[in-house]
Amino acid sequence: MKLAESKIVGIFPTPVYITQRETLLTSEEQKEIDEIIENGMIESVGYKEFQIPHPELRSISKNKYIFNDKLKSIKEFCEDHIDNYVKEVIKPRKELEFYITQSWLNVSEPGGSHGSHAHQNSIISGVFYISSPVGDGISFYDPNIKIKRVIKIDPDIENPSQWSGEITTAQLVTNTLVLFPSWLDHGVPFNSEQTETRISLAFNVYFVGTIGDGSDLTELILR
């Protein structure tokens, strides 16, 4: 019996915004990154779960407000794409000003990973890859997984569909910027082929302005 023509439509998709900075790091930018690392990193050595536990082997800069006074051009690049993300994804009906709150450097040694997590007190989160090893990527975890596992039907592990897969990994290269909703769980999977150090600049975004409506008691003014 021949099946009638059909289609599968994705509803309520989760936006992950990926773009590339064409300009390579300048010598001044590299100098500032070196200074951030030299001024102090905090080690984060633990074990997180992916398929099997792997050490994090990761350190975070003591400076958690890097964009306040360093890497001005990279900050402007990120801000331009934050504006575009807001315009294309959020589409607020009122004028809101989105701004970067905190920004910090991550340095990951070969053989490390970063377990699944989300960012609190933030609307949009982003990662700019200063140095990304071959085969590097960022994994995103299905936010509806608990609902889907009420009845657990194992998907094809080797070739899951976009509907049945629980993890999606975006392959990245140096100078890539990724923006995504801060509530979305994400992490860095273990890469057995990684031989170089990964350096990334992560940041969070919030906004000022007025949301809601005073007539129905939902107005919130953020200054």
TAWOFEN-V850209 format. One record per residue. N is the residue number from 1. PHI is phi in degrees with one decimal (NA if undefined). PSI is psi as a letter, one per 30 degrees, with the letter a starting at -180 (* if undefined). NEAR is the number of other ideal C-beta (glycine too) atoms within 8 Angstrom. Layout:
[[N/PHI/PSI/NEAR] [N/PHI/PSI/NEAR]]
This chain:
[[1/NA/k/2] [2/-82.1/k/3] [3/-77.5/k/5] [4/-67.4/l/4] [5/-60.2/k/4] [6/-143.4/l/5] [7/-147.9/l/4] [8/-112.8/k/5] [9/-113.5/k/4] [10/-84.7/k/7] [11/-115.5/k/4] [12/51.8/h/4] [13/-70.2/l/5] [14/-98.4/k/9] [15/-80.3/k/8] [16/-124.7/j/10] [17/-100.0/k/11] [18/-126.6/k/10] [19/-145.5/l/7] [20/-124.1/k/8] [21/-85.8/k/10] [22/-73.6/e/4] [23/-80.0/k/7] [24/-74.2/l/4] [25/-57.6/k/8] [26/-81.6/l/8] [27/-63.2/e/6] [28/-68.5/e/6] [29/-64.6/e/11] [30/-62.8/e/9] [31/-62.9/e/8] [32/-66.2/e/10] [33/-63.9/e/13] [34/-60.6/e/8] [35/-66.2/e/9] [36/-60.1/e/12] [37/-66.3/e/10] [38/-65.1/e/6] [39/-77.1/f/8] [40/133.9/k/7] [41/-124.3/k/10] [42/-107.0/k/8] [43/-71.6/k/6] [44/-128.0/j/8] [45/-111.0/j/7] [46/-155.3/a/7] [47/-122.2/k/7] [48/-123.5/l/12] [49/-96.5/k/7] [50/-119.1/c/12] [51/-79.4/e/2] [52/-138.0/l/6] [53/-70.8/k/6] [54/-138.7/k/11] [55/-67.1/k/9] [56/-70.4/e/14] [57/48.4/h/10] [58/-129.0/k/13] [59/-129.7/l/9] [60/-121.7/k/11] [61/-64.9/k/15] [62/-64.8/e/8] [63/-76.7/j/11] [64/-102.8/g/8] [65/-134.7/h/8] [66/-58.5/e/13] [67/-69.9/f/12] [68/-65.2/e/6] [69/-145.1/g/4] [70/-135.9/l/10] [71/53.8/h/11] [72/-58.8/e/6] [73/-67.1/e/9] [74/-66.3/e/12] [75/-59.9/e/11] [76/-63.3/e/8] [77/-60.8/e/12] [78/-64.5/e/14] [79/-63.7/e/9] [80/-59.8/e/8] [81/-80.1/f/12] [82/-63.1/e/14] [83/-58.5/e/9] [84/-69.4/e/9] [85/-59.3/e/13] [86/-61.3/e/13] [87/-64.9/e/8] [88/-88.0/f/6] [89/-105.8/e/8] [90/-79.9/e/6] [91/49.6/i/7] [92/-66.0/k/8] [93/-81.8/f/3] [94/-119.1/l/7] [95/-72.0/j/5] [96/-126.5/k/10] [97/-109.5/j/7] [98/-93.0/k/11] [99/-142.7/l/8] [100/-79.4/k/12] [101/-89.3/d/9] [102/-109.7/l/8] [103/-147.9/k/13] [104/-148.5/l/12] [105/-100.5/k/15] [106/-112.6/k/14] [107/-123.4/j/12] [108/-117.3/k/14] [109/-79.2/l/8] [110/-55.4/k/9] [111/88.9/g/9] [112/-98.1/l/13] [113/-154.9/l/15] [114/-137.5/j/11] [115/-66.1/l/10] [116/-59.1/k/9] [117/-160.5/l/8] [118/-129.5/l/8] [119/-107.4/k/8] [120/-84.5/l/5] [121/52.6/h/6] [122/-152.1/l/11] [123/-98.8/e/8] [124/-122.4/k/14] [125/-120.1/l/14] [126/-145.2/l/14] [127/-137.2/k/11] [128/-109.7/k/15] [129/-91.6/j/16] [130/-76.8/e/11] [131/-145.0/j/10] [132/-122.0/j/11] [133/-63.5/l/12] [134/-60.2/k/6] [135/80.7/g/8] [136/-74.3/l/12] [137/-167.9/l/11] [138/-122.4/k/11] [139/-100.6/k/14] [140/-118.5/k/14] [141/-111.1/k/12] [142/-56.7/j/10] [143/-70.1/f/8] [144/-99.4/g/6] [145/-62.5/e/9] [146/-64.2/e/6] [147/-67.8/e/6] [148/-65.5/f/9] [149/-87.7/g/7] [150/-57.4/e/6] [151/-122.3/j/4] [152/-94.4/j/6] [153/-111.5/j/5] [154/-64.2/k/4] [155/-78.1/l/9] [156/-65.9/j/7] [157/-64.1/e/5] [158/-73.1/e/3] [159/-145.8/i/4] [160/-70.8/l/9] [161/-77.5/l/8] [162/-67.7/f/7] [163/-93.4/e/6] [164/-96.0/f/9] [165/-67.4/k/10] [166/-101.9/f/9] [167/-132.3/k/8] [168/-122.7/k/8] [169/-112.2/k/9] [170/-94.4/k/11] [171/-75.5/k/7] [172/-127.9/l/11] [173/-130.4/l/9] [174/-55.3/k/7] [175/77.8/g/13] [176/-90.0/k/13] [177/-113.1/k/15] [178/-122.9/k/13] [179/-120.6/k/12] [180/-160.0/l/14] [181/-61.2/k/9] [182/-64.3/f/13] [183/-77.6/f/5] [184/-77.0/k/13] [185/-65.0/k/9] [186/-150.1/l/11] [187/-172.3/l/14] [188/-111.3/j/10] [189/-72.0/l/9] [190/-63.5/k/9] [191/-122.0/j/10] [192/-65.8/f/5] [193/-95.1/f/6] [194/-70.0/k/12] [195/-120.9/f/5] [196/-115.5/l/8] [197/-79.8/k/9] [198/-93.8/k/14] [199/-124.9/k/12] [200/-134.8/l/13] [201/-116.1/j/14] [202/-102.6/l/12] [203/-155.7/l/15] [204/-118.2/l/15] [205/-132.0/k/15] [206/-131.0/a/10] [207/-146.2/l/10] [208/-123.2/l/8] [209/138.4/a/10] [210/-115.9/k/8] [211/-123.6/l/10] [212/78.1/a/8] [213/-143.9/k/6] [214/-62.4/f/7] [215/-68.0/f/4] [216/-110.4/g/6] [217/64.3/h/5] [218/-115.0/g/8] [219/-66.2/k/9] [220/-135.0/k/7] [221/-105.9/j/6] [222/-111.8/k/8] [223/-116.9/*/3]]
